[in-house]
């Protein structure tokens, strides 16, 4: 009986392409890919494999070229923390998965010392002041001098002086001592840091929604309210919009005015509510408020897109100031309300 030879790539179906691809990558890889398919998919591909016949080598080459081009141009692969964690969970135990994910979630860097170099100096100083001065002196010699200087300046003065004296008298650190310090940093510091940096998915989504234009935001939020009303409510509560600036105290709004791009402020306020406009005007000098009002009036019609971009810039400035502790945003709960 003659064996059918497949020579025309254009006549192949999607299932036939999948079957050829899986036969080409070998049994071990195919078996692992089958683990991610349901029984019906495996049955369909297996039946197609058994009826393929002989496939010309040029077809196999063309298939691999097409596959590589699709992967590189369509963005079909999306790697996230969650997808990585799910994949690891399929092939190893929970403890090992947790250890790997903690390493990934922690600060970037191949070695412990590179990782420490990417840790905020306040966080690092807060941890190190609970350690022995000898340990701290070793750590500060292993990170970049400018980073070490910032950390040292944040340590209690007496403790910092003891660390400096230890550093001046330090000799070559034994390998075993260095390994013990690395172990301490990994188990007591990096592990806890990675856990605290695990981001809530609703918080992440709220930040993304904040960056959408209002039309898209409204469309997605309405869809989410129909499908997942609880998630929509939580995301809405976490979002910070331009109108939320009314939750700032006078000192905070004044800090925002000082830090904001003066060219963007008139555009941002052009489309703002009266309450937000009054908030800005009342926290400026009479002269500055008069000039700003004149600038807004002189602008004429402004595109909604430009207004939204300017407002988002002011919101981002506010968030940066809040992260540095320079502004305070009152929450919606009774406990978070500000008393004047």
FENPE-V759516 format. One line per field, one symbol per residue. psi: psi as a letter, one per 20 degrees, with the letter a starting at -180 (. if undefined). burial: I if it has 9 or more other C-alpha atoms within 8 Angstrom, else O. A space follows every 10 residues. Layout:
psi: ???
burial: ???
//
This chain:
psi: pqpppoiohh iprghhgggg ghhhirgghg hhhhhjqrhg gggggggggi jgbppqhhgg ggghgggggg hhhikipopr gghgggghhh irrggggggg hhgghaqqqg rhhhghijpp hggghhghii rqhggghggh iirqghghgg gghiqqgggg hggghghhjp appqghgghg gggggghhfg ghghhhiopp hhgghhhghh iqrhgggggh ggghhggmhg ggggghhiqo rhhiiijqrg gghhhgghhq ohhhggggih jrrhggghgg gikrqhghhg ggghgghiha qqphghghgg ghggghgghg hghjjiqppp rhrhhiqpp.
burial: OOOOOIOOOO OOOOIIIIII IIIOOOOOII OOOIOOOOOO OIOIIIOIIO OIIOIIOOII OIIIOOOOOI IOOOOOOOOO OOOIIOOIIO OOOOOOIOOO IIIIIIIOIO OIIIIIIIIO IOOIIIIIIO OOIOIIIIII IOIIOOIIOI IIOIIOOOII OIIIOIIOOO OOOOOOOIOO IIOIIIIOII IIIIIOOOOO OIIIIIIOII OOOOOOIOOO IOOIIOOOIO IIIIIOOIIO IIOOIIOIIO OIIIIIOOOI OOOIIIIIII OIOOOIIOII IOIIOOOOIO OIIOIIOOOO OIOOOIIIII IIIIIOIIOO IIOOOIIIII IOOOOOIOOO
//
